[in-house]
Structures are given as structure tokens and as C-alpha cells.
Amino acid sequence: MSASLSFKRGDGVYGAPLMKFALTYDGELPSNGKVQDKWEIRKKLDPQLRELWQVHPAARAISEYRYIPLGTAYLPGSRHHSEAPVSQTVRVRPSIDLCERVERGGRKFLPLIRERIGLRCGLKILFLRKEDPGGVYQGGDMDNRLKTLFDALAVPTNDQIMADPTIEDPIHCLLEDDGLIAGLSVETQRLLSRPNASAREVRLIIEVDVRVTHPRPYNEPFLGDL
């Protein structure tokens, strides 16, 4: 038995359907999490997103052709897919860097879902927790736990930065801002882990459905997972 919640912002999860992937999280997810709580979640998601940038063709393509000249047409090359890609090694000025690092409090972050690439996303979350299913949307604890998660998925604000040498810049995040979440679906189940485990312990499987809102040649590589 499970309980579920779904919502859409505006006209829904709009845009062309793009890449899909899943992130996982095992650990504590408190209600109204503190800076340390969100930072620990971010640290566990960073390696997964680093690997995504290395292995997914769309993420690799946006890295290889990251500079968009201003005031002129842009084509990211037309090499056959069997050939090794040729990266943009020279920045064209003036230009827009699609993968520009976001600086906060002396740290650098690399979000995937961001305005300058023209992306939004929908999230489908399987939420395993130390409670019976139900009460997904009740204006209370569950909502605040999801807020903690959304904050951890996004680039933090200046006052949310921690001096942590155990994670290298750029710190990889899913979102530039949690306002880029265009739709959400949550299903809850009881987490069966170990007796007397913390009530804040969860296991999350977060399916990400990426969408493009402004189709352009530079975000066309994301159209691979239809």
C-alpha cells in the first residue's frame, strides 16, 4: 500500500521530453533541515552528478561546445557520432558560457538544470521512510522534508555555504534554483532497514525528467532519451 502526490506548475511539465536519469539518496532527511543537513545530502548527490556529466552524451556535448557566440549563428559541429568529439578549446568573445560555474560564498557549483541552457525538469520520487504510507500532503512534516531535499538539490545561497575540504569544486548540483522544478510526483512506502533506526532515515529514488523550454542547437543533444 502506498500514498502518492503529484502537482504541476503552470501548464505542467512543459517542453520537449529530454534525457531521463535517476539519483538515489540514503540517509537522514530532517524536516526544516539545517545548513549541515542540506550540505550532507548535497555531498552524496555530487558523485552521481559528476558521473552523469562524464557518461551521458547530452551532458558531454554541452561541455564540449559550451561557448555560444553572441550576435551570430551557432552550430556545434556536424561530425559523425562514431568519431571522437572535438572540444571547443578557444573561447569566442563575446560569448555565453553554458557551463559557467556559479559562485557562492567562495565555492563554485555546476548545476545541470539551468536557465542559460533552457532547461526545466519534473521529479518523480519514490520516498521510503520509517512511517506507514499516507499523509504525503498535509502541510506539515512531509512538506518540510521535501523542502529540505529541494534546497539540497539546488545551488545554495551565500549563507548556506560550508567550509568543507572533503568535496571539490565545482560541486555538481541538479538545479540552479528549485524554481526550475516544473512538476512533482511523490509515492511513499515504508522503509524496511533495521530495527530502531532513526525516524529521519529515508531512501529516495529520484527520477529526473529533463525538459527544454527554448529549443536551440546547443540543447538539441538532450533529445536522446525519448
Contacts in CASP RR format, 6 or more apart in sequence:
PFRMAT RR
TARGET T0000
AUTHOR 0000-0000-0000
METHOD contacts of the structure
MODEL  1
MSASLSFKRGDGVYGAPLMKFALTYDGELPSNGKVQDKWEIRKKLDPQLR
ELWQVHPAARAISEYRYIPLGTAYLPGSRHHSEAPVSQTVRVRPSIDLCE
RVERGGRKFLPLIRERIGLRCGLKILFLRKEDPGGVYQGGDMDNRLKTLF
DALAVPTNDQIMADPTIEDPIHCLLEDDGLIAGLSVETQRLLSRPNASAR
EVRLIIEVDVRVTHPRPYNEPFLGDL
1 133 0 8 1.000
2 133 0 8 1.000
2 134 0 8 1.000
2 187 0 8 1.000
2 188 0 8 1.000
2 189 0 8 1.000
3 133 0 8 1.000
3 134 0 8 1.000
3 135 0 8 1.000
3 136 0 8 1.000
3 187 0 8 1.000
3 188 0 8 1.000
4 136 0 8 1.000
4 185 0 8 1.000
4 186 0 8 1.000
4 187 0 8 1.000
4 188 0 8 1.000
5 136 0 8 1.000
5 137 0 8 1.000
5 184 0 8 1.000
5 185 0 8 1.000
5 186 0 8 1.000
6 183 0 8 1.000
6 184 0 8 1.000
6 185 0 8 1.000
6 186 0 8 1.000
7 183 0 8 1.000
7 184 0 8 1.000
8 182 0 8 1.000
8 183 0 8 1.000
9 181 0 8 1.000
9 182 0 8 1.000
9 183 0 8 1.000
10 182 0 8 1.000
12 182 0 8 1.000
12 183 0 8 1.000
13 120 0 8 1.000
13 121 0 8 1.000
13 122 0 8 1.000
13 182 0 8 1.000
13 183 0 8 1.000
13 209 0 8 1.000
13 211 0 8 1.000
14 120 0 8 1.000
14 182 0 8 1.000
14 211 0 8 1.000
14 213 0 8 1.000
15 120 0 8 1.000
15 211 0 8 1.000
15 212 0 8 1.000
15 213 0 8 1.000
16 211 0 8 1.000
16 212 0 8 1.000
16 215 0 8 1.000
16 223 0 8 1.000
17 209 0 8 1.000
17 211 0 8 1.000
17 225 0 8 1.000
17 226 0 8 1.000
18 58 0 8 1.000
18 119 0 8 1.000
18 209 0 8 1.000
18 210 0 8 1.000
18 211 0 8 1.000
18 212 0 8 1.000
18 219 0 8 1.000
18 222 0 8 1.000
18 223 0 8 1.000
18 224 0 8 1.000
18 225 0 8 1.000
19 56 0 8 1.000
19 58 0 8 1.000
19 59 0 8 1.000
19 210 0 8 1.000
19 222 0 8 1.000
19 224 0 8 1.000
19 225 0 8 1.000
20 207 0 8 1.000
20 208 0 8 1.000
20 209 0 8 1.000
20 210 0 8 1.000
20 225 0 8 1.000
21 52 0 8 1.000
21 56 0 8 1.000
21 207 0 8 1.000
21 208 0 8 1.000
22 205 0 8 1.000
22 206 0 8 1.000
22 207 0 8 1.000
22 208 0 8 1.000
23 45 0 8 1.000
23 48 0 8 1.000
23 49 0 8 1.000
23 174 0 8 1.000
23 204 0 8 1.000
23 205 0 8 1.000
23 206 0 8 1.000
23 208 0 8 1.000
24 48 0 8 1.000
24 203 0 8 1.000
24 204 0 8 1.000
24 205 0 8 1.000
24 206 0 8 1.000
25 41 0 8 1.000
25 44 0 8 1.000
25 45 0 8 1.000
25 149 0 8 1.000
25 202 0 8 1.000
25 203 0 8 1.000
25 204 0 8 1.000
25 206 0 8 1.000
26 44 0 8 1.000
26 202 0 8 1.000
26 203 0 8 1.000
26 204 0 8 1.000
27 44 0 8 1.000
27 201 0 8 1.000
27 202 0 8 1.000
27 203 0 8 1.000
28 37 0 8 1.000
28 40 0 8 1.000
28 198 0 8 1.000
28 200 0 8 1.000
28 201 0 8 1.000
28 202 0 8 1.000
29 37 0 8 1.000
29 41 0 8 1.000
29 129 0 8 1.000
29 145 0 8 1.000
29 148 0 8 1.000
29 149 0 8 1.000
29 200 0 8 1.000
29 201 0 8 1.000
29 202 0 8 1.000
29 204 0 8 1.000
30 37 0 8 1.000
30 145 0 8 1.000
30 148 0 8 1.000
30 200 0 8 1.000
31 140 0 8 1.000
31 141 0 8 1.000
31 144 0 8 1.000
31 145 0 8 1.000
31 148 0 8 1.000
32 144 0 8 1.000
32 147 0 8 1.000
32 148 0 8 1.000
33 144 0 8 1.000
33 148 0 8 1.000
33 151 0 8 1.000
35 156 0 8 1.000
35 159 0 8 1.000
35 160 0 8 1.000
35 162 0 8 1.000
36 162 0 8 1.000
37 148 0 8 1.000
37 152 0 8 1.000
38 148 0 8 1.000
38 151 0 8 1.000
38 152 0 8 1.000
38 156 0 8 1.000
38 160 0 8 1.000
39 152 0 8 1.000
39 156 0 8 1.000
39 160 0 8 1.000
39 162 0 8 1.000
39 164 0 8 1.000
41 148 0 8 1.000
41 149 0 8 1.000
41 152 0 8 1.000
42 152 0 8 1.000
42 156 0 8 1.000
42 167 0 8 1.000
42 171 0 8 1.000
42 173 0 8 1.000
43 164 0 8 1.000
43 166 0 8 1.000
43 167 0 8 1.000
45 152 0 8 1.000
45 153 0 8 1.000
45 172 0 8 1.000
45 173 0 8 1.000
45 174 0 8 1.000
46 167 0 8 1.000
46 171 0 8 1.000
46 172 0 8 1.000
46 173 0 8 1.000
49 112 0 8 1.000
49 172 0 8 1.000
49 173 0 8 1.000
49 174 0 8 1.000
50 172 0 8 1.000
52 59 0 8 1.000
52 112 0 8 1.000
52 172 0 8 1.000
53 59 0 8 1.000
53 60 0 8 1.000
53 63 0 8 1.000
53 110 0 8 1.000
53 112 0 8 1.000
53 172 0 8 1.000
54 60 0 8 1.000
57 221 0 8 1.000
57 224 0 8 1.000
58 221 0 8 1.000
58 222 0 8 1.000
58 224 0 8 1.000
59 112 0 8 1.000
60 85 0 8 1.000
61 76 0 8 1.000
61 85 0 8 1.000
61 221 0 8 1.000
62 98 0 8 1.000
62 99 0 8 1.000
62 117 0 8 1.000
62 218 0 8 1.000
62 219 0 8 1.000
62 221 0 8 1.000
62 222 0 8 1.000
63 87 0 8 1.000
63 99 0 8 1.000
64 76 0 8 1.000
64 85 0 8 1.000
64 86 0 8 1.000
64 87 0 8 1.000
64 88 0 8 1.000
65 76 0 8 1.000
65 77 0 8 1.000
65 87 0 8 1.000
65 88 0 8 1.000
65 98 0 8 1.000
65 218 0 8 1.000
66 88 0 8 1.000
66 97 0 8 1.000
66 98 0 8 1.000
66 99 0 8 1.000
67 88 0 8 1.000
67 91 0 8 1.000
67 92 0 8 1.000
67 95 0 8 1.000
67 96 0 8 1.000
67 97 0 8 1.000
67 98 0 8 1.000
68 74 0 8 1.000
68 95 0 8 1.000
68 96 0 8 1.000
68 97 0 8 1.000
68 98 0 8 1.000
68 218 0 8 1.000
69 92 0 8 1.000
69 94 0 8 1.000
69 95 0 8 1.000
70 94 0 8 1.000
70 95 0 8 1.000
70 96 0 8 1.000
74 216 0 8 1.000
74 217 0 8 1.000
74 218 0 8 1.000
75 217 0 8 1.000
76 217 0 8 1.000
76 218 0 8 1.000
79 85 0 8 1.000
79 86 0 8 1.000
91 97 0 8 1.000
96 116 0 8 1.000
98 116 0 8 1.000
98 117 0 8 1.000
98 218 0 8 1.000
99 110 0 8 1.000
100 116 0 8 1.000
101 108 0 8 1.000
101 109 0 8 1.000
101 110 0 8 1.000
101 169 0 8 1.000
101 170 0 8 1.000
102 108 0 8 1.000
102 109 0 8 1.000
102 110 0 8 1.000
102 111 0 8 1.000
102 155 0 8 1.000
102 176 0 8 1.000
103 109 0 8 1.000
104 155 0 8 1.000
104 156 0 8 1.000
104 157 0 8 1.000
104 158 0 8 1.000
104 160 0 8 1.000
104 161 0 8 1.000
105 158 0 8 1.000
105 161 0 8 1.000
106 161 0 8 1.000
107 161 0 8 1.000
107 169 0 8 1.000
107 171 0 8 1.000
108 169 0 8 1.000
108 170 0 8 1.000
108 171 0 8 1.000
109 155 0 8 1.000
109 156 0 8 1.000
109 169 0 8 1.000
109 170 0 8 1.000
109 171 0 8 1.000
109 172 0 8 1.000
109 173 0 8 1.000
110 170 0 8 1.000
110 171 0 8 1.000
110 172 0 8 1.000
110 173 0 8 1.000
111 154 0 8 1.000
111 155 0 8 1.000
111 172 0 8 1.000
111 173 0 8 1.000
111 174 0 8 1.000
111 175 0 8 1.000
111 176 0 8 1.000
112 119 0 8 1.000
112 172 0 8 1.000
112 173 0 8 1.000
112 174 0 8 1.000
112 175 0 8 1.000
112 210 0 8 1.000
113 119 0 8 1.000
113 120 0 8 1.000
113 121 0 8 1.000
113 174 0 8 1.000
113 175 0 8 1.000
113 176 0 8 1.000
113 180 0 8 1.000
113 210 0 8 1.000
114 175 0 8 1.000
114 176 0 8 1.000
114 180 0 8 1.000
115 176 0 8 1.000
115 180 0 8 1.000
117 218 0 8 1.000
117 219 0 8 1.000
118 212 0 8 1.000
118 213 0 8 1.000
118 214 0 8 1.000
118 216 0 8 1.000
118 219 0 8 1.000
119 180 0 8 1.000
119 210 0 8 1.000
119 211 0 8 1.000
119 212 0 8 1.000
119 213 0 8 1.000
119 219 0 8 1.000
119 222 0 8 1.000
120 180 0 8 1.000
120 181 0 8 1.000
120 182 0 8 1.000
120 210 0 8 1.000
120 211 0 8 1.000
120 212 0 8 1.000
120 213 0 8 1.000
121 174 0 8 1.000
121 175 0 8 1.000
121 180 0 8 1.000
121 181 0 8 1.000
121 182 0 8 1.000
121 183 0 8 1.000
121 208 0 8 1.000
121 209 0 8 1.000
121 210 0 8 1.000
121 211 0 8 1.000
122 181 0 8 1.000
122 182 0 8 1.000
122 183 0 8 1.000
122 184 0 8 1.000
122 208 0 8 1.000
122 209 0 8 1.000
122 210 0 8 1.000
122 211 0 8 1.000
123 181 0 8 1.000
123 183 0 8 1.000
123 184 0 8 1.000
123 185 0 8 1.000
123 206 0 8 1.000
123 207 0 8 1.000
123 208 0 8 1.000
123 209 0 8 1.000
124 184 0 8 1.000
124 185 0 8 1.000
124 206 0 8 1.000
124 207 0 8 1.000
124 209 0 8 1.000
125 184 0 8 1.000
125 185 0 8 1.000
125 186 0 8 1.000
125 187 0 8 1.000
125 204 0 8 1.000
125 205 0 8 1.000
125 206 0 8 1.000
125 207 0 8 1.000
126 187 0 8 1.000
126 189 0 8 1.000
126 204 0 8 1.000
126 205 0 8 1.000
126 207 0 8 1.000
127 136 0 8 1.000
127 186 0 8 1.000
127 187 0 8 1.000
127 188 0 8 1.000
127 189 0 8 1.000
127 202 0 8 1.000
127 204 0 8 1.000
128 188 0 8 1.000
128 189 0 8 1.000
128 190 0 8 1.000
128 191 0 8 1.000
128 202 0 8 1.000
128 203 0 8 1.000
128 204 0 8 1.000
129 188 0 8 1.000
129 189 0 8 1.000
129 190 0 8 1.000
129 191 0 8 1.000
129 201 0 8 1.000
129 202 0 8 1.000
130 190 0 8 1.000
130 191 0 8 1.000
130 193 0 8 1.000
130 197 0 8 1.000
130 198 0 8 1.000
130 199 0 8 1.000
130 200 0 8 1.000
130 201 0 8 1.000
130 202 0 8 1.000
131 188 0 8 1.000
131 190 0 8 1.000
131 199 0 8 1.000
132 190 0 8 1.000
133 188 0 8 1.000
133 189 0 8 1.000
133 190 0 8 1.000
134 188 0 8 1.000
135 142 0 8 1.000
135 188 0 8 1.000
136 142 0 8 1.000
136 186 0 8 1.000
136 188 0 8 1.000
137 143 0 8 1.000
142 188 0 8 1.000
145 202 0 8 1.000
146 186 0 8 1.000
149 204 0 8 1.000
150 175 0 8 1.000
150 178 0 8 1.000
150 181 0 8 1.000
151 160 0 8 1.000
151 178 0 8 1.000
153 173 0 8 1.000
153 174 0 8 1.000
153 175 0 8 1.000
153 178 0 8 1.000
154 173 0 8 1.000
154 174 0 8 1.000
154 175 0 8 1.000
154 176 0 8 1.000
154 177 0 8 1.000
154 178 0 8 1.000
155 173 0 8 1.000
155 175 0 8 1.000
155 176 0 8 1.000
155 177 0 8 1.000
174 208 0 8 1.000
175 181 0 8 1.000
182 211 0 8 1.000
191 197 0 8 1.000
191 201 0 8 1.000
191 202 0 8 1.000
191 203 0 8 1.000
193 201 0 8 1.000
193 203 0 8 1.000
210 222 0 8 1.000
212 219 0 8 1.000
212 222 0 8 1.000
212 223 0 8 1.000
END
